[in-house]
Structures are given as structure tokens and as C-alpha cells.
Amino acid sequence: MRPLSLLLLLLLFPQCGSQGGATRELSSSSRTYRLPVGVERVVAIGDLHGDFQATLKVFALTGATDESGHWKGGRLHVVQLGDILDRGGEELKIIAFLQRIQKEALAQGGRLYVLTGNHEIVNFQGNFKWADPGSLSTFDRFKTPTLLNTHRTRLRGTKAPYFGRRIAFLPGGPLSSWFAKNPVVLKLGGLLFAHGGVLKVHVNYGLERINRETADYLLGKRTLPPPLVGRSAPIWTRKFAKREKPSRCRKLWRVLNASKTQVLIVGHTVQRGGITSACDGGVYRVDVGMAKKYGTGNIQALEITKRGIRALKPTTRFAHPVLGRIEEGKRGWDTRAKKERPPWQINRN
């Protein structure tokens, strides 16, 4: 690396030059990010995993929906980071809810984006390893004589209790058209979203190309695209969810630079203590294990406005979803963040 480039990197990401680095538990940060034209507020929501009550709570927390579960967010943009399937038994309720408020948001000038996660893809591959057995009966509506006869050949190798679920998640099947509309990677201004992460190889392949080819796979028009195969896929990678290291921060900066974005926002890897950031705000990890299966009790989301970025928690107060005074308890937009110290710095006496 050239000396000038290294100096620029250290100025932009000072933590990358520290020994060991530190993951930060996010309170808030005044560092600003580029939002899409005309958008004043963006919210990111992590993995939902079949928990409908957690879904209702987190959308209400963000100001996107009211007490009855209808959109009230106006021009708010919400990004749900994927993994709405598996681990819980209320997946179809969540899907119906998301489909409805997507339409309601558009009517008010807002948007709801739902990303494709690894659990969406494994279900369309017929892998129900993580499916909640209690959810199987909810898919009986797809076991009609017509559908069973139409997909008889494609059901070979599937156990009878899973027939309804398999038909629902067949590429080109009943639910494929909605899932095919959901991107794997999303850019909103300077914000880059993915379920697991984005690597330089993905940018080189083409982020929109990944989205198009994945959509075609879900519609039954082709095989799974190469970038989605393996643990380095955008839906599987945990590269930037691990402990911060200078080498990882440098790789992250290359991704952001190549994609012309400022920050990567991901789910996938549970942050049991709450939303965290690393690489001096270059990446935020939003999956806090909201689903009952994880037992954390966490309900959080990430908010990005022109004023900065912060974690929304049940204690967060709003005077107005966009224009009013926004506070988090008495601390407001405090830019301090609690550092997670490396094990060798902890006094165990």
C-alpha cells in the first residue's frame, strides 16, 4: 500500500491502527452519512425469525406502524435485513404483515425493503433444518390437490409433513414472486445493506447482477448464482461481524470505496448485548436476537438521519417520527459509546 493511501486510511478509520481494536456497543454517533435525495430518516431492522410479536414491537418502536400494525411512518424508509423465516412458527403472519405495510408505506411516500437472508435461500433449496415443527400446519393451505399433483415430481425426497412448506417455497412456486422482489444487497445513498455482509468480490461481480440473478433463481428460471454459494456469500459471510482487526477494517474500506458507499449495515450474527459497530462506524451489526428462540428479550433497531446514527430501544422517545425533537432518555445524541475491552485487558482479580 502506498504511504499516502495508508495515511488516508488511518485518518478515516483511526481504530484500524490500534492494537486489537474494539467492538463498540452503540449508543449514538454524530457522524453523518449520505441519505437518498428526499429521504430524512432510514431505519434498519434485524432478523425476525418467525416471531410475529417481536415483529410488531420493533416496527412500532421505529415509528413505522401504529398500535394496530398499520403504517404511520410517512416518508420513512425501513430496511429489514432478511431472515424472516425459520426458528419461529409465525412466518406466514410476518410475510402477510410485511406485504401489507409495503403497500401502505408506498401510499404515504415511504418504503419498506425486505432483504434476502440465508434462511430464505435454504428454504427455497428445500432445507428445513431450522424450521419450527410447530409451523408445519400453517402451510397446509398449500397442500391442495391441484398443487400436490402439479408439483408431485418436485416433492420427491420431501417427507409428507413438509409437503405444504416445500410447495410454498419452491422456486417458481406460490411465494416466489414476492421473495424474488427482495434484494440481496441494497444501496440507499451512502448506506450499504446486506444480510451477512458485502465483500470486494461481490462488488466486482456486480451488486445489481447478484440481485437480478437471485430473483431469477427464486422464480425458477436458473440455478443459484455463484456469489450466493458458500460461506463467503452476502447472505452467509460473517467477515465484518467478528472482532475488529486492522486487516478487516482495511478490507471493509475497500468494499465501501468500490461500492461508493460510506457504511455497511448487516444482520445475521446475533449481538446479544445490543447493536454494535466497528471500524470507527464503518459497519453496524443490527441482529440483536429479537426472536423468542434466542431468549434475549432485545427489541432494537438502527436509525440513520442527517443528525447521525443511533440505536433505537424501548426507552427511546419521539416527539415526531421525523421533524420533532428526538431524545434517548436524558442523554439524547450523546456520541460516547461503551467499548468492549479485549480479554487480555480485563482485570480478573
N, C-alpha and C positions, 0 to 999 in steps of 0.2 A: 504494500500500500504506500502511496506517495506521502511524504511528510505533511503536505498541505491538506490532503484528504483526511489523514489521521487527526490533525488538529481540529478540522471542522467537525469530525465525528465526536471528539471529546467535548467540544463546546456545546453541541446539540444534545448529547447524551452523557453528561458528566458521570453518571453512576457506572457507565461501561468501563471506566478506567479505575474503578475501585476494586479492592481485593474482596472476592467472594460475592459482592453485590447483595442486594436485599429486596425481597418481595414486599411491597407496601400494601397494608390494609387500607383501602380507600376511604377517606372521609370526604374530601373535596379538593379540587385543584382549580386555580385561576388560569391555568394555561388554556389558551383558546385554540379551537380547531375550526377549519373551514366547513361551513354548512352549505347545503344546496341553496340556490337562489330562491328567496321567498319562504324559506323554512327557518323558523326561530327556535324550534325545540325538537330534539330527537331523543327517543328512549330505546334502550336495548334491554330485552328480557331473555333470561337464560332458559335452560332445559325445563320442560314441564312434565314429561314422562307420565302421562296418563292420569294426572291428579287435577281434576276439574275444579275443586275448591281452591287449590293453590293458584290455578289459572285465573279464576275470578278475582282473587285477592290481589294478585300482582298487577293485573290490568287496572283495577280500581286504584291501587296505590299510585300508579303513574298519572292518574287523572284522565286516562284514555276512556274509561267507561264509568257509568253511574252505578248506583246500588242495584239496579235491575239488570245490569250487564249490557247496557246499550251504549253506543259510542257517544261521548260528550267532549272529545278532545279537540274538536275543531280541526285546525290545520296541523295538528301534531302528527309526527311521523314515528311509528313504532316498528322496531325490528325484533322479531322473535327469532332466536338463534338456532332453531331446529331441535330435534329430539322431543317431539310431542308424543311419540309412540313408546310402547313397552313400559315395563315396571309397574304401571298402574292400570286399573281396569276401566277408565272412563275416556278412552281415546276418541271414540266416535262423538261423544259430547263435546270434547275440545275442538275436534275438526268442525263440527256444525257451528260452534260458537265463533271460531276464527273466520269461517266463511261468511257468516252473517255480519260481523263487525267490519270485515274488509269492505263490504258494500256500504255500510253506514258511514265509515270513515271517508270513502270517496265522495259520498254525497255532501260531506261537510268540508271538503278540500283537504282532508288528511289522508294518510296512507298507513296500512299495516302490511309489512313484509314478513313472510314466514320462510325461513331458510330451510334447506335440506340438510339433515344431520345423518350420522352414521346409522341410527336406528330406523330412519325412514328407508334407507337403501337396503339394509339387511332384511327388512320385512318384504320388500319387493323382490328380494332374492329368494324368499321362501324360508328364511332362517328365523324361527320363532323362539329361539333360545331364551330370550329375555321377556317374552310375552307373559303377562299375568294370566294364569289359568282361569281366574275369575272373569276375564274379559271375553272368553270364547263365545259364551252365549249371546253377547251383544252383537256378534257378527252373523247370527243365524238368519238375519234378513237377506243375506247374500246367498243362502243355500236354497234358492228357488229351483224348481225342476228345470226351468229353461237354462239358468246359469250353470247348474250342475252338468247338464247334458252338453252345453256349449264348450265347457272347459274340462270335460271328462279326461282327455288325454293329458292336459297340463296338471291335473291333480294326482297323477301317478307319483307315488312316493310320499304323499302327504297323508298323515293319519286323519281318520274320519272326523275327530273333534275339531280339527283345524281347517276343514273344508271351507267354511264361511270366511275365515280370516284370509286364507290363501286366495280365494276368488276376489275378495276386496282389494288385495294388494298385488294382484297380477299386473305385470307391465301391460298396458293397454286395457286394463280391467276397469271396474266401476269407479274407483277412486283416483285413477291415474291422471285424469285430466287436470284435477286441482293440484295434485302434488307436482305435476310437470311445470306448473306456472311458478313454482317456488325456486328461487335461485340457490346455487351452492355458495357463490360468492357475490357480495353486493357492495357497490361503491356509492356513497352518498356524499358528495363534495369531497372533503379530505378524510372521510371516515371509511374504513375498510372493514367489512363484516364477513365472518365465516364461522361455521360451527366449531371446527377444530383449529384451523389456522391457515395461513397462506405462506407458501414457500416461493423462492425465486423461480423454481422450475414451473410452478403453476402460472406465474406471471408470464414467463416465456411462452408457455403453451397457449395462453390467451384465456383470460378470466371469462369473457363472454362466450368463448368457444366451449369452455367447460360447462357453462350453464346450458347452452344450446344442446350439446351432446347428451348431457344428463337428462334433459327434458325428453329428448328422442328416446332414450333408454326407457324412461318411465312410461312412455306412450307405446312401447313395444316395437319401436322402429329400428333398434340397433342394440348391440351389446353395451355393457357398461364401459364408458370411456376410460382410456388408460390412466389419466390422472386420479381417478377415483378408486383405483385398485391398489391395495396395500396400505400399510400403516403410515405412509407419508402423505396420504390423500388429504385434501382440505377438510374432509369430514372425520378423519381419524387422527391426524397429527396432534401431538402434544408438545411440539418443539418449543413454543413460547409460553407454555403453562408450567414449565419446570422452573427450578431455582434459577434466578438471574445469574448469568455469566457474561463477561465482556464479549466472548465469541458469539453468544446468542444475540446480544444486542446489536452487534455488527451485522449479523445476518438479517435481523429484523429491519434495520435501517436500509439495507439493500432492497428488501421487499417493498418497503414504503416508498423509497425513491423510485424504483422501477414501476410501481403502480400509480405514482403521482398522488399518494395519499399521505396522511400525517399520523394516523393511529390505527392500530389493528384491534378489533373488539371480537372476542371469542367466547364460546361456551364450552361444553364437552367435559372439562376437568373440574370436578367439584371443589369449590373454595369454601370449606366448612366454616371458616371464621368470617365470611362475607366477601364481597367483591374486592379483588386485589388488582394492583398494577405493577408494572416492572419497566425497566429500561427508561426511566425518567418520563413515564407517561406515554411510552411508545406502544404499549399493549395493555389492555384491560381484560380481566377474566371474570365473566359475569355469571357463570353457573354456580349457584350457591346451594344446590341440593334442595330445591323447594319442594319436590315431590315427597309425599309421606314415606315412601320407601326408604329415603335416606335418613329420616329421623332428626334432621337438623332444626326444623321449625323456622328456617330462614325464609323470609319473603323480602327480596330486594330487586332493584332494577338500576340501570345506569342511565343518567340523564346528561345530555350534552346540549348546551345553549351557547349563545355568544358570550355569556359571562364566564363560562368554564364548564367543568365536568364534575359530577358528584354521584355518590351512591344514594339512592332513594330507599328509605327504610320506613317501617310503620310509624315512626315518630316524626317523619318529615311533615312539615306544614306548608300548605299552599294558600295564598290569598287569591290567586288566579292561576289557571294552568299555564299561562304564558307571560302575561304582562304584569301581574301583581308582584308584590314583594315576596321573595322566596327565601325561606329560612329552614335550617335544620336545627331544631332546638334553639338554644341561645348562641350557638357557635356560628350559624349562618354559613358563609362561604369561606370558612377557615381553611387556609391552604396547607395546614400541617397534616401529616399522615404518620401513622404509627408504623415503625419499622419492625419487621420480623428479623430478629438477630440470628446469624448463623450459629449452629450448635456449639462451635468452639469459642464463642464469645459469651456464652451464658455461664454465670457463676452458679454452680450446682451445690455450693456449701450451705 
